[in-house]
Amino acid sequence: MSLLEVRGLTKIFGGLTAVKDVSFDVKKGEIVSLIGPNGAGKTTLFSMVTGLEKPTYGKVTFNNTDITGWEAYKVANLGLVTTFQKTKVFSSLTVEEAVLVGTHSKHKTTTLDIILRNKKFYSELERSKNKVTEILEYTKLSDKKDFMCAELSYGEQRVLEIAVAMAAEPRLLLLDEPVAGLNHTESKELMNMINDLRHSGVTILLIEHDMDLVMKISDRIVALNFGENICFGTPQEVTSNVRVIEAYLGSGEDVGGSGCY
Amino acid sequence: MDKKNIKIKRSSLTFLGWTTVLCIIPFVFSSDYSRHLCINALIYIMLAQGLNICLGYCGQMSLGQAGFFAIGGYVFAILTTKFGFFWWGSTIIAVIMTALVGFLLAVIGMRARGSAFIVISILFARVVRLVALNWTDMTNGQAGILSIPRMAFFGNQLTSKLSIYYYVLIFVVIIQFLMERIIDSKIGRAFVAVKQADSLAASLGISPYHYSIAAFTIGAAVSAFAGCFHASFAQMVSPEMADFNNVMLYIIMMVVVGGRGTIWGPVVGAFLFTFLPEYLRFADMLRMPIFGLILIFLVLFVPDGFIPAFTKLTRKKK
């Protein structure tokens, strides 16, 4: 069952066609990776799915709902949550507070509940706070929970971004270069965490350059070059595809080495 | 369960503490003139909170709060004097009308980013002032509207400063109470999230557009409420209510020096900036320069405001 369906997505910025007629789908429970050289249109494609940009042409269907051109917050409320290429955190909140913000869409209280501070208010608050504790434990950020988000190291902030996104209990998680800038150990740890997320029922679509990790973790891969979908299939299919080898991996370079682009 | 109870008790204690202080103040400053100032301070607390919701919590640089103050005051004044409408009815209508204006301004202004929005808000207050000056049929122009009735408590017109103080205090406490409940909730957290990282907030299902408009509209409503109280206490309204130098500047200082994004910061700020100019009266010509110098010192030494500085100090001691 396709959780996400992308059909003919195209984005034209004036004279530049950043994304051209891209189609693929993501099945429930899968991990799909989006690969391609810098400038291939991966992040633009993401932004059309998440609502940051409106597609010039094409259609995006999520969980059988047409979300083409929807605003970002609306898409998120349906269960499609994204992280960003450039790290975004709530700088003046503590780690715990930041993850609590993440629970917003699933926190069911009305304004009346809030003013009355009734039973529902407190039970929802407890539920959300338990979720926060659970996530902090899972991402190993529990002892940093009172630190300001801005005080965390870069690697920790990257994990925090995923923790905050998880608080929204997403059906589909979009990760834009989650391990960018992390060292080898941190990358492996984060990728293991992402792999584990799959087991808790989250479907994942990610942009990544590290081919080693992409090969290990992905069920299927979408390869982009110059805005076009040049191959969509299993890791074996994609890496043995001639067009992919030429365009992305570079002629004569080894498949499977990290940082080969 | 224990942790939650301790937290609830601590915030309730703080609230009670502040409320007690506010109850005692008119006995500390017990001259008739001081009590007059205290009442003004209470009204300014409401005004400052209006700005605080927008700026302190939601990060909206709005410099037009005085415009809402004036609209609220004028609608109240016109309803009570020209139409003889009763006090609370006039207040409710004034607040609703001003909230609507605030809502419209927010919807129009949302399209403008950052500095453009600040300019729009400043211009809005100017327009309000011009309308008040020139729509003489309704507003009496420069002279303003006079003989506005004072508040009444169950039919008895309030005349003593002390009784008026406590009457206004009831509503200040209600506003503080509501603010505290809203800020410490999903809504308050959404405001802060929008202020700090709006695209991140959007990716979590928080609509920056809707929350900004909500914050702005609430701010307008609270400012209008303050305007009604001011009109009733001063028993007059004039175009100066929308004036930047006389009103808006003070509101900004109250919020910023008291502590943006705190519930009790504006309370400290309101009393500080109501009393300080009066205490400086002895300096005559030097009054404004001294005031300016004090302001510079405050910004240098307590840049985040008094309440945040105090919170930091008590946290460090832990």
Boltz contact constraints between the chains, C-beta under 6 A:
constraints:
  - contact:
      token1: [A, 72]
      token2: [B, 202]
      max_distance: 6.0
  - contact:
      token1: [A, 72]
      token2: [B, 203]
      max_distance: 6.0
  - contact:
      token1: [A, 73]
      token2: [B, 202]
      max_distance: 6.0
  - contact:
      token1: [A, 73]
      token2: [B, 205]
      max_distance: 6.0
  - contact:
      token1: [A, 73]
      token2: [B, 206]
      max_distance: 6.0
  - contact:
      token1: [A, 73]
      token2: [B, 207]
      max_distance: 6.0
  - contact:
      token1: [A, 76]
      token2: [B, 203]
      max_distance: 6.0
  - contact:
      token1: [A, 76]
      token2: [B, 204]
      max_distance: 6.0
  - contact:
      token1: [A, 76]
      token2: [B, 205]
      max_distance: 6.0
  - contact:
      token1: [A, 77]
      token2: [B, 205]
      max_distance: 6.0
  - contact:
      token1: [A, 82]
      token2: [B, 203]
      max_distance: 6.0
  - contact:
      token1: [A, 88]
      token2: [B, 197]
      max_distance: 6.0
  - contact:
      token1: [A, 88]
      token2: [B, 200]
      max_distance: 6.0
  - contact:
      token1: [A, 90]
      token2: [B, 196]
      max_distance: 6.0
  - contact:
      token1: [A, 90]
      token2: [B, 197]
      max_distance: 6.0
  - contact:
      token1: [A, 92]
      token2: [B, 196]
      max_distance: 6.0
  - contact:
      token1: [A, 101]
      token2: [B, 189]
      max_distance: 6.0
  - contact:
      token1: [A, 101]
      token2: [B, 193]
      max_distance: 6.0
  - contact:
      token1: [A, 102]
      token2: [B, 204]
      max_distance: 6.0
  - contact:
      token1: [A, 104]
      token2: [B, 186]
      max_distance: 6.0
  - contact:
      token1: [A, 104]
      token2: [B, 204]
      max_distance: 6.0
  - contact:
      token1: [A, 104]
      token2: [B, 205]
      max_distance: 6.0
  - contact:
      token1: [A, 104]
      token2: [B, 206]
      max_distance: 6.0
  - contact:
      token1: [A, 105]
      token2: [B, 205]
      max_distance: 6.0
  - contact:
      token1: [A, 107]
      token2: [B, 186]
      max_distance: 6.0
  - contact:
      token1: [A, 109]
      token2: [B, 186]
      max_distance: 6.0
  - contact:
      token1: [A, 114]
      token2: [B, 181]
      max_distance: 6.0
  - contact:
      token1: [A, 114]
      token2: [B, 185]
      max_distance: 6.0
  - contact:
      token1: [A, 115]
      token2: [B, 181]
      max_distance: 6.0
  - contact:
      token1: [A, 168]
      token2: [B, 204]
      max_distance: 6.0
